[in-house]
């Protein structure tokens, strides 16, 4: 079964409400095991692949999420459009808890995560626009239709975690003009681009990080509580995406490797080539 639409669920979003489950599949990948079984089902008449980013028991912190295996597994199912659902902290007064942001930019503050399928060879995909604008437009429409206060565009700061920010860090990111802060968009967005998967995100604000004048300390209970409050609306938004994704035009992300392969595939180490054959099928058929 081919699933062109994939959904990655973040904290508090461990299952897809309304999804008619057809199969739960464990997918072996060259990069190890994914976070969990991929739930394959039908939503609004469309086959969807759903994966809990942290595992259904939330057993992986942001640094240890098996990003490479997750993206490879979704690619192997034929996913072309990937929706990320995640919890974030707000860095702007106007982005209140329980609002959603559809970001269009990322700042990378991670330190300990592999961020390419192709290491050690040289593959340089364009990343000027980290989120697919075609899919992001549909997500914004879906969130607004679901009655969620929606902010179109904005910069997501991806920090390492698992600790939350210091006040100095939080104020620094605000001075950069960033909108939200989270821990999982990278290397996820980079790997999606290398896999030629269009990637966009519902970023649900769960708190004001620690910069806010209220000086309310960010806690896990606060984060998960706000996200659960948005779960029903978020599920409605994803259903809208499933109903409309077939109407989307092409995305430049689907041809990201056209000008990215610097190392000739004949010079790939055999173990590297074996790992990335799936990703090269379109641009180097028969490799």
C-alpha positions in Angstrom: 0.0 0.0 0.0 1.3 3.5 -0.9 0.6 6.4 1.4 1.3 9.8 -0.1 0.3 11.6 3.1 2.3 11.1 6.3 1.7 12.6 9.8 4.4 12.8 12.5 2.8 13.2 15.9 4.6 15.0 18.6 4.1 15.4 22.4 0.5 14.6 23.3 -0.3 13.5 19.8 0.4 9.8 19.9 -2.6 8.6 17.8 -4.7 9.9 15.0 -8.4 10.5 16.0 -10.7 9.5 13.2 -8.1 7.3 11.5 -9.6 4.0 10.3 -6.6 1.7 11.1 -5.8 -0.8 8.4 -2.4 -2.0 9.6 0.3 -1.4 12.1 3.7 -2.1 10.5 7.2 -2.3 11.9 9.6 -1.2 9.2 13.2 -2.3 9.3 15.5 0.4 7.9 19.2 0.7 7.2 19.3 3.3 9.9 17.8 1.1 12.6 14.3 1.0 14.1 11.8 3.9 13.8 10.3 5.4 16.9 7.4 3.0 16.8 5.3 1.0 14.4 3.8 3.0 11.5 0.0 3.1 11.7 -1.4 2.8 8.2 -5.0 3.8 7.8 -7.7 5.7 6.0 -8.7 9.3 6.7 -11.2 11.2 4.6 -10.9 8.4 2.0 -7.1 8.7 1.7 -4.4 6.3 2.9 -2.3 7.9 5.6 0.8 6.8 7.4 1.0 8.0 11.0 4.1 7.7 13.2 4.4 8.9 16.8 7.7 10.8 16.7 8.7 10.0 20.3 7.0 6.6 20.3 3.6 6.0 21.7 5.0 5.7 25.2 7.1 8.8 24.7 10.3 6.8 25.2 12.6 9.0 23.1 13.6 12.5 24.1 14.2 15.0 21.2 17.9 14.3 20.8 17.4 10.6 20.6 14.4 10.4 18.3 15.6 8.1 15.4 15.0 10.8 12.8 16.9 8.9 10.0 14.9 5.7 10.5 11.6 7.6 10.8 12.0 9.5 7.5 13.4 6.5 5.7 10.4 4.4 6.8 7.9 7.0 5.7 9.7 7.4 2.3 9.5 3.6 1.9 5.7 3.8 2.1 5.6 6.4 -0.7 5.0 9.5 1.5 5.3 12.7 -0.6 3.5 15.1 1.8 4.5 15.1 5.5 2.7 16.9 8.2 4.5 17.5 11.5 2.4 18.1 14.6 4.5 19.5 17.5 4.4 21.4 20.7 6.4 24.7 20.9 7.1 27.5 23.2 5.9 31.0 22.1 8.5 33.8 21.7 6.0 36.5 20.8 3.2 38.0 22.9 0.7 37.7 20.1 1.2 33.9 19.9 -0.7 32.7 22.9 -0.9 29.2 24.3 -3.3 27.1 22.2 -2.6 29.1 19.1 -1.0 27.4 16.1 1.9 28.6 14.0 2.7 27.4 10.5 6.4 28.4 10.3 8.3 29.1 7.1 11.8 29.4 8.5 14.1 27.5 10.9 17.2 28.4 13.0 19.3 25.4 13.9 20.6 25.3 17.5 21.0 21.5 17.8 24.4 20.0 18.5 24.4 16.2 18.7 22.2 14.9 15.8 23.1 13.3 12.5 21.5 15.5 9.8 22.1 13.7 6.5 21.2 10.3 5.0 24.2 10.6 2.7 27.2 11.0 5.1 30.1 10.8 4.3 29.5 11.7 0.7 28.7 15.2 -0.5 25.0 15.9 -1.1 24.0 19.6 -0.9 20.2 20.1 -1.1 18.8 23.6 -1.1 17.3 24.6 2.2 16.6 28.3 1.8 12.9 27.6 2.3 12.8 24.8 4.9 9.1 24.3 4.8 7.1 23.5 1.7 5.0 26.6 0.9 2.5 24.5 -1.0 1.8 22.2 1.9 2.1 25.1 4.4 -0.7 27.0 2.7 -3.0 24.0 3.0 -2.1 23.6 6.7 -2.9 27.2 7.4 -6.3 26.8 5.6 -7.0 23.6 7.6 -6.2 25.2 11.0 -8.3 28.2 10.3 -11.2 26.0 9.1 -10.9 24.0 12.3 -11.4 27.3 14.3 -7.8 27.5 15.6 -6.2 30.9 16.0 -3.5 30.6 13.3 -0.3 32.5 12.6 0.9 32.1 9.0 4.7 32.2 8.8 7.4 32.7 11.4 10.7 31.3 12.4 11.1 28.2 14.5 14.2 28.0 16.7 15.2 24.3 17.1 17.2 23.8 20.3 18.9 20.7 21.5 17.0 20.0 24.7 15.8 18.1 26.6 16.1 20.9 29.1 14.0 24.0 28.4 15.7 27.4 27.6 17.5 29.7 30.0 16.0 33.2 30.3 19.1 34.5 28.5 18.6 32.1 25.6 14.9 32.8 25.4 15.5 36.6 25.2 18.3 36.1 22.7 16.0 34.2 20.3 13.4 36.9 20.7 16.0 39.5 19.7 16.5 37.5 16.5 12.8 37.9 15.6 12.0 34.2 16.1 8.4 33.2 16.7 8.5 29.8 18.4 11.0 27.5 20.0 10.9 23.7 19.9 13.2 20.6 19.9 12.2 18.4 17.0 12.0 20.2 13.6 15.6 19.4 12.9 17.1 17.3 11.5 13.5 16.2 10.5 13.0 19.0 8.0 16.5 18.5 6.5 16.0 14.8 6.1 12.6 15.3 4.5 14.2 17.6 2.0 16.9 15.0 1.2 14.2 12.4 0.8 12.3 14.8 -1.6 9.3 14.8 0.8 7.3 18.1 1.1 7.3 19.0 4.8 5.2 21.5 6.8 4.2 21.9 10.4 1.4 22.6 12.8 3.3 24.1 15.8 0.9 24.3 18.7 2.0 26.9 21.3 1.9 25.4 24.8 3.6 28.1 26.8 5.5 31.4 26.6 8.9 29.8 27.2 10.6 31.6 30.1 10.9 35.1 28.8 7.4 36.2 29.6 6.7 38.7 32.3 4.4 36.3 34.0 7.6 34.3 34.9 5.5 31.2 35.1 7.9 28.2 35.0 7.5 25.9 32.0 6.6 22.4 33.1 5.8 19.2 31.3 2.3 19.2 32.8 1.7 22.7 31.3 3.0 21.7 27.9 1.1 18.4 27.6 -2.1 19.9 29.1 -2.3 22.7 26.5 -1.5 20.3 23.7 -4.2 17.9 24.7 -6.7 20.8 24.8 -5.8 21.3 21.1 -5.9 17.7 20.2 -9.5 17.7 18.9 -9.0 20.8 16.8 -5.7 19.5 15.6 -7.3 16.3 14.5 -10.0 18.2 12.6 -7.2 20.2 10.8 -5.4 17.0 9.8 -8.7 15.6 8.4 -9.0 18.7 6.3 -5.5 18.2 5.0 -6.3 14.6 4.1 -9.4 15.6 2.2 -7.5 18.3 0.2 -4.0 17.1 -0.3 -4.8 15.4 -3.5 -5.6 18.8 -5.0 -2.2 20.3 -4.4 0.1 21.2 -7.3 3.7 20.1 -7.5 6.3 21.2 -4.9 9.9 22.1 -5.7 10.8 19.8 -2.7 9.9 16.8 -4.8 12.9 17.4 -7.1 15.3 18.5 -4.4 18.1 16.1 -5.4 18.2 17.2 -9.1 21.1 19.5 -8.5 22.3 18.2 -5.1 24.5 15.2 -5.9 28.1 16.4 -5.9 29.8 13.0 -5.3 29.3 10.7 -8.3 27.3 7.6 -7.1 30.0 5.4 -8.5 32.2 6.8 -5.8 29.8 6.1 -2.9 31.1 3.6 -0.3 29.1 0.4 -0.8 27.5 0.6 2.7 26.4 4.2 2.1 25.0 3.4 -1.3 23.0 0.5 0.1 21.5 2.8 2.7 20.3 5.5 0.2 19.2 3.5 -2.8 15.6 4.2 -1.9 16.3 7.9 -2.0 18.1 7.8 -5.3 15.4 5.9 -7.2 14.0 8.9 -9.0 17.3 10.7 -9.9 19.6 7.6 -10.4 17.3 4.7 -11.4 19.0 1.4 -11.4 21.8 2.5 -9.0 
